[in-house]
Amino acid sequence: MYLAALNYLLMKLKKFSLACLIFSAIFVSCEKDEDPDSEPVEARDRAEQEIADQEALLEYLQTHFYNYEDFENPSEDFNYNIQFDTIDGANADKTPLIESDLLEEKTYTYEGVDYTIYYLKVREGAKNQPKFTDSTFVSYRGELLNQSMFDSSENPLWFDLARTIPGFGQVLTEFKGASGFEVNPDNTVTFNNDYGVGAMFLPSGLAYFQNTQPGIPAYSPLVFSFNLFGVNQADHDGDGIPSYMEDLNENKIITDDDTDGNLFANYLDPDDDGDVIPTREEIVINEDGSLDFPDKDNDNTPDYLDPDN
């Protein structure tokens, strides 16, 4: 029911859906593309860069605060957006981010390096927690550590987490969307005020690393504040298996699982084992949406991954 409601929401928001697609394309395409006007940047050792980025991130967390007082006593017109500022002058008595009880961290292994991600969980959210491959409806603001903004959108946009920078999806999986929404008479939408509210502090190795982007120099740690409104479970190839379940080695990287070696990762391959029988015909989709994976030859490899069943 919730997914159907979100689809209805998309229809109601058709006036700016094209803009959503354009913004999404810009955001996700930056992961692999360099700024065409930039000079080539020499590649650095990822482990060494992670050490430097952690020093910069910790300094930021020690010298900056967020508008926690606005959340503690929200006004009627408060927009529940996180804002950051430096601790100095009139703000000298503010609590630094590093001392906030809401600051958490997690480790994510990427390109052979164990990265530390810090994130601020101001509000977890109420319903539908995304997997790292799902589609999420998010408003956001992106800044460098010097508080220079490089991108933002007050209107929520759909982001395919399988295509965003690695750290972005890893943090959003720690939050949930709103419990629901109402469509107003003028076709605008009001979400229940229980959506996820947070921020992430990413090392450059989980952002754009050596690739420069407009407003983002090479090797820049990034700060994103965001509100997570909705989640759609993704099945990129339409084979009946949610994309997150096609991460067979469970490393939270969806592009390195290619059972039949045809250069199409399983999450984009409707015939995972290359036996000319579509994956959808080798699994069982039950009425409640749960899946069964037959193994006709009892070799402990399900049929959809076994070309010799």
C-alpha positions in Angstrom: 0.0 0.0 0.0 2.8 2.4 0.9 4.6 1.8 -2.5 1.4 2.4 -4.3 0.9 5.6 -2.4 4.4 6.8 -3.4 3.7 6.0 -7.0 0.5 8.1 -6.7 2.7 10.8 -5.2 4.9 10.8 -8.2 1.9 11.3 -10.5 0.8 14.3 -8.4 4.3 15.7 -8.6 4.5 15.4 -12.4 5.0 19.1 -12.8 8.5 18.9 -11.4 9.3 15.2 -12.1 11.5 16.2 -15.1 13.5 18.4 -12.8 13.8 15.6 -10.3 15.2 13.3 -13.1 17.7 16.0 -14.2 18.9 16.7 -10.7 19.2 12.9 -10.0 21.2 12.4 -13.2 23.6 15.2 -12.2 24.0 13.8 -8.7 24.6 10.1 -9.5 26.6 10.7 -12.7 29.3 12.5 -10.8 30.5 9.3 -9.1 32.4 8.2 -12.2 32.7 11.3 -14.3 35.3 14.0 -13.8 34.8 17.7 -14.3 35.7 18.1 -18.0 37.4 21.5 -17.4 39.6 20.1 -14.6 43.3 19.1 -14.9 44.1 15.4 -14.3 44.8 14.7 -10.6 47.4 12.3 -9.5 46.0 9.2 -7.8 46.9 8.9 -4.1 47.1 5.9 -1.9 43.6 5.3 -0.5 44.7 4.2 2.9 46.9 7.2 3.4 44.2 9.6 2.2 41.8 8.0 4.6 44.1 8.9 7.5 44.3 12.5 6.3 40.5 12.7 5.8 39.8 11.4 9.3 42.0 14.1 10.8 40.1 16.8 8.8 36.7 15.3 9.7 37.5 15.0 13.4 38.7 18.6 13.5 35.4 19.7 11.8 33.4 17.7 14.3 35.3 19.3 17.2 34.9 22.9 15.9 31.3 22.9 14.5 27.8 22.5 15.9 24.4 22.0 14.5 21.1 23.9 15.3 20.2 21.4 18.1 18.3 24.1 20.0 15.8 24.5 17.1 15.0 20.8 17.3 14.7 20.8 21.1 12.1 23.6 20.9 10.8 23.7 17.4 8.7 26.7 16.3 5.5 26.2 14.3 7.2 27.1 11.1 10.5 25.1 11.7 11.5 23.2 8.6 13.4 20.5 10.4 16.5 21.1 8.3 19.9 20.7 9.9 22.3 23.7 9.7 26.0 23.8 10.7 28.1 26.7 12.0 31.5 27.3 13.6 32.0 27.4 17.3 33.4 30.9 17.9 32.3 34.3 19.0 28.7 34.4 19.9 28.6 30.6 19.4 31.5 29.9 21.7 29.3 28.1 24.2 27.7 25.7 21.7 28.1 21.9 22.0 30.4 20.6 19.3 29.2 17.8 17.1 31.8 15.4 18.5 30.1 15.6 21.9 26.6 15.1 20.6 24.8 11.9 21.9 23.3 11.7 18.4 26.6 11.3 16.6 27.3 7.7 15.5 29.9 6.0 13.3 30.2 2.9 11.2 32.9 1.2 9.2 32.5 0.4 5.5 35.2 -1.5 3.5 35.6 -0.2 0.0 38.4 -0.7 -2.5 40.3 -2.6 0.2 40.2 0.2 2.7 38.2 0.3 6.0 36.6 3.7 6.0 35.0 5.4 9.0 31.8 7.2 8.4 30.3 9.6 11.0 26.6 10.4 10.9 24.2 12.5 13.0 20.9 10.7 13.7 18.7 13.6 14.8 15.6 11.5 14.0 15.6 8.0 12.7 12.2 8.1 11.0 9.1 6.0 11.3 8.7 3.6 8.3 10.5 1.7 5.6 14.2 1.5 6.1 16.1 1.4 2.8 18.6 -1.1 1.7 21.8 0.1 0.0 20.3 -0.6 -3.4 16.9 1.0 -3.0 15.4 4.2 -4.3 14.9 7.0 -1.7 13.0 10.3 -1.7 15.3 12.8 -0.2 15.9 16.6 0.2 19.5 17.5 1.0 22.3 20.0 1.2 25.9 19.3 0.4 28.8 21.3 1.8 32.6 21.2 2.0 34.3 21.3 5.3 34.7 25.1 4.9 30.9 25.3 4.8 30.9 26.1 1.0 27.7 24.7 -0.5 28.1 22.7 -3.7 24.6 21.4 -4.2 21.1 21.3 -2.5 17.5 20.7 -3.1 14.6 21.7 -0.8 12.2 19.7 -2.9 12.7 15.9 -2.3 14.2 14.0 -5.2 14.4 10.3 -6.0 17.9 8.8 -5.6 18.9 5.3 -6.7 21.3 4.4 -3.9 23.0 1.8 -6.2 24.3 4.7 -8.3 25.1 7.4 -5.8 28.5 7.9 -4.2 29.3 5.0 -1.9 29.0 6.8 1.5 25.6 8.3 0.7 23.8 5.0 0.5 25.6 3.6 3.5 24.3 6.3 5.8 20.7 6.4 4.5 20.3 2.7 5.4 20.5 3.8 9.0 17.3 5.9 8.7 13.7 5.5 7.8 11.1 7.4 5.8 7.8 9.0 7.0 4.9 6.9 8.1 2.7 8.5 5.4 1.6 11.7 3.7 -1.5 13.6 2.6 -2.3 15.0 -0.8 -3.7 18.5 -0.4 -6.5 20.0 -2.5 -4.0 21.9 -4.5 -2.1 18.7 -5.3 0.8 19.6 -3.0 1.9 16.9 -0.6 2.4 17.1 3.2 4.5 14.3 4.8 3.8 13.1 8.3 6.3 14.9 10.5 8.1 11.7 11.5 10.5 11.3 8.5 14.2 10.7 9.0 16.4 13.7 9.7 20.2 13.4 9.7 23.6 14.4 8.4 26.7 12.5 7.2 30.4 13.3 7.2 32.1 11.4 4.5 35.8 10.9 3.7 36.8 11.6 0.1 37.3 7.8 -0.5 33.5 7.3 -0.1 32.7 10.4 -2.1 34.5 11.5 -5.3 38.1 10.8 -4.2 40.5 12.2 -6.9 37.7 13.2 -9.3 36.9 16.9 -9.2 33.3 18.1 -9.6 31.8 21.5 -9.9 32.4 23.1 -6.5 34.2 20.1 -5.2 38.0 19.9 -5.4 39.8 16.5 -5.6 40.2 14.6 -2.3 37.4 16.6 -0.5 35.6 15.2 2.5 31.9 16.1 2.3 29.1 17.0 4.6 25.4 16.2 3.7 22.4 17.1 5.7 19.2 15.4 4.6 15.6 14.5 5.2 14.4 11.0 4.1 10.7 11.0 3.2 10.1 7.8 1.3 11.6 4.5 0.2 10.9 2.2 -2.8 12.5 -1.3 -2.8 14.5 -1.7 -6.0 14.6 -4.6 -8.5 16.7 -3.1 -11.2 16.5 -5.9 -13.7 12.9 -6.9 -12.9 13.7 -10.5 -12.3 11.7 -10.8 -9.1 14.7 -10.7 -6.8 15.2 -7.4 -4.9 18.5 -5.9 -5.8 19.9 -6.0 -2.3 19.5 -9.8 -2.4 21.7 -10.0 -5.5 24.7 -9.0 -3.4 25.8 -12.6 -3.1 29.1 -11.9 -1.3 27.4 -9.6 1.1 30.0 -6.8 0.9 27.4 -4.1 0.2 28.8 -3.6 -3.3 26.3 -4.5 -5.9 28.5 -4.3 -9.0 30.9 -7.2 -8.3 28.4 -10.1 -8.3 28.3 -11.6 -11.8 27.4 -15.3 -11.7 27.6 -16.1 -15.4 30.6 -13.8 -16.1 28.8 -11.9 -18.9 30.0 -8.5 -17.6 26.4 -7.7 -16.4 26.2 -7.7 -12.6 23.4 -9.9 -11.3 21.3 -7.0 -10.3 21.2 -5.9 -13.9 21.0 -9.4 -15.4 17.5 -11.0 -15.8 19.3 -14.4 -16.4 21.8 -14.6 -13.6 23.3 -18.0 -14.5 23.2 -17.6 -18.3 21.2 -20.8 -18.9 18.7 -19.0 -21.2 16.0 -19.5 -18.6 15.0 -16.2 -17.1 15.7 -15.9 -13.4 12.0 -15.1 -12.8 11.1 -18.5 -14.0 13.6 -20.3 -11.7 12.3 -18.8 -8.5 9.0 -18.9 -6.7 7.3 -15.6 -5.8 4.7 -16.3 -3.1 1.5 -14.4 -2.7 2.8 -12.5 0.3 5.9 -11.4 -1.7 8.3 -13.8 0.0 10.6 -15.8 -2.3 11.6 -19.5 -2.5 14.7 -20.7 -4.4 14.3 -24.2 -5.8 17.3 -26.5 -6.1 16.2 -29.3 -8.4 19.5 -31.2 -8.4 20.2 -30.7 -4.6 23.7 -29.4 -5.1 23.1 -26.5 -2.7 23.1 -24.0 -5.5 19.7 -22.6 -6.3 18.4 -23.1 -9.8 18.6 -19.4 -10.8 22.4 -19.4 -10.1 23.0 -23.0 -11.4 23.3 -23.4 -15.2 23.6 -27.2 -14.8 20.5 -27.8 -12.8 
